[in-house]
Amino acid sequence: GGDDGQWWSNKIETPVFFPINDADFSSIAAPGAVDSKDSLYNLVAVANHKGGIAGGHYFSYVRAPYDGEWYHLNDNVVKPMKQAQIVSEAAYLPFYVKKQASTTPTTTSTTS
């Protein structure tokens, strides 16, 4: 709503950019909550909405964990999609997961 007591009557459809890979949220995290070298996230899904404020339709874009490919889920239809289509004016809520820290294999030597 606005300061004059009026509420929005139209859905805002301005596209908002959001990162897909290696999103760094350290600048907006609470102080001390995130280690800057360990604060990268990858987008794994986006909830989308088409329609107006009084109604419409929700659908999702989801990254498959087994191959990293993106899929468009809409009711009972699932189809592959291009990553370039993820960021759109329909995006409503992005979902991120923290990247796993890269681990360097350690070698252990045994002596007899």
Secondary structure, 3 states (H helix, E strand, C coil): CCCCCCCCCCCCCCCCCCCCCCEECCCCCCCCCCCHHHCEEEEEEEEEEEEECCEEEEEEEEECCCCCCEEEEECCEEEEECHHHCCCCCEEEEEEEECCCCCCCCCCCCCC
